[in-house]
Amino acid sequence: MQIQQVTTEEEYQKIDDFFSKMWKELFEIDCKNQIDKYKLCDIYFFEENSQIISAIIYTNKKTGKNYIWRFWTLAEYRGKWLGTKLIKHILEKYDWEMFLDADEKQVWFYEYIGFEKTWESREVGNWLAFGMIYRK
């Protein structure tokens, strides 16, 4: 399985569907039709049988900082190192400090990769988020 970068309209639509499903499942929020925003970002993914199974969105447009904006792996593919491979790909490709917001349940995962907590937690919807940074 190879890491792919989104380049086609069909792939942007698949990413929109993928992350829309995430928002609905995790937060009960309808977050569809984000393609215009996604086109301002670099997006990498894994696909199996024409279905996206793990994806990551990198941007520096949202905050002016290098930021992992969205990241998710389907539940049945977790534990297979796909997410770790995507994050490491971003960290190697963009040789800068990298920021993200982490769900309190996932802080351990990002710390394992080398991120550190940088700011206090805050509530985002019904979950607690921690700001994290990866320093080169």
C-alpha positions in Angstrom: 0.0 0.0 0.0 1.4 3.4 -1.1 0.8 6.9 0.3 -1.0 8.9 -2.3 -1.5 12.7 -2.7 -4.9 14.1 -3.6 -4.8 15.6 -7.1 -8.1 14.8 -8.9 -11.7 16.1 -8.4 -12.7 12.5 -7.7 -10.1 12.2 -4.9 -11.2 15.5 -3.4 -14.8 14.2 -3.4 -13.7 11.0 -1.7 -11.8 13.0 1.0 -14.9 15.2 1.6 -17.0 12.0 2.1 -14.3 10.5 4.3 -14.0 13.4 6.7 -17.7 14.1 6.6 -18.2 10.6 7.9 -15.6 11.2 10.6 -17.3 14.4 11.8 -20.7 12.7 11.8 -19.5 9.7 13.7 -17.3 11.5 16.3 -19.2 14.8 16.8 -22.6 14.3 15.3 -21.8 17.4 13.1 -22.7 17.6 9.4 -19.5 18.9 7.8 -19.9 18.1 4.1 -18.9 20.2 1.1 -15.5 21.3 2.3 -13.7 20.7 -1.0 -12.9 24.4 -1.6 -11.1 24.5 1.8 -9.4 21.1 1.1 -8.0 22.5 -2.2 -5.9 25.0 -0.2 -4.2 22.1 1.6 -1.9 19.2 0.9 -3.7 15.9 1.5 -2.3 12.4 1.7 -4.1 9.1 2.0 -4.1 5.4 1.9 -6.7 3.6 -0.2 -7.9 0.0 -0.4 -10.4 -1.3 -2.9 -11.0 2.3 -4.1 -12.0 3.3 -0.5 -10.0 5.8 1.5 -9.0 4.2 4.8 -6.7 6.7 6.3 -6.0 10.4 5.4 -4.2 13.5 6.7 -4.6 17.1 5.8 -1.7 19.5 6.1 -2.0 23.3 5.8 -0.2 26.5 6.7 -3.0 28.6 5.4 -5.4 28.3 8.4 -3.1 29.8 11.1 0.1 30.8 9.3 1.7 27.9 11.1 2.4 24.4 9.8 -0.7 22.6 11.0 -2.1 19.1 10.7 -5.7 20.1 10.2 -7.5 16.8 9.9 -6.3 13.2 10.4 -8.3 10.0 10.7 -8.1 6.3 10.1 -11.1 4.0 9.8 -11.6 2.0 13.0 -11.0 -1.4 11.3 -7.6 -0.2 10.0 -6.2 1.2 13.2 -3.2 -0.6 14.7 -1.7 -1.2 11.2 0.6 1.8 11.4 -1.1 3.6 8.5 -1.7 6.8 10.6 1.9 6.8 11.9 3.2 6.5 8.3 1.1 9.4 7.2 2.2 11.7 10.0 5.9 10.7 9.5 5.5 11.4 5.8 4.2 14.9 6.6 7.0 15.5 9.2 9.7 14.4 6.7 8.2 16.3 3.7 7.7 19.6 5.5 10.9 20.2 7.4 9.4 22.6 9.9 7.8 22.7 13.3 4.3 21.1 13.1 1.2 21.9 15.2 -2.0 20.0 15.8 -4.9 19.8 18.2 -5.2 16.4 19.8 -8.2 14.7 21.4 -7.4 13.9 25.0 -7.6 10.2 24.2 -5.0 10.5 21.5 -2.3 12.6 23.2 -0.3 9.4 23.9 -0.2 8.6 20.2 1.2 11.9 19.2 3.6 11.9 22.1 4.8 8.5 20.9 5.6 10.1 17.5 7.5 13.0 19.1 4.9 15.7 19.6 4.8 17.7 22.9 1.8 19.4 24.6 2.2 23.2 24.1 -0.9 24.8 25.5 -3.7 24.1 28.0 -6.6 22.0 27.0 -9.8 23.5 25.7 -13.2 22.1 25.0 -14.1 21.5 21.3 -17.6 20.3 21.0 -17.9 17.4 23.4 -14.2 16.6 23.7 -11.1 18.0 25.2 -8.3 19.2 22.9 -4.7 19.8 23.6 -2.4 21.8 21.4 0.7 19.9 20.4 3.9 20.7 18.6 6.6 18.7 16.8 10.0 20.3 16.8 12.7 19.4 14.3 
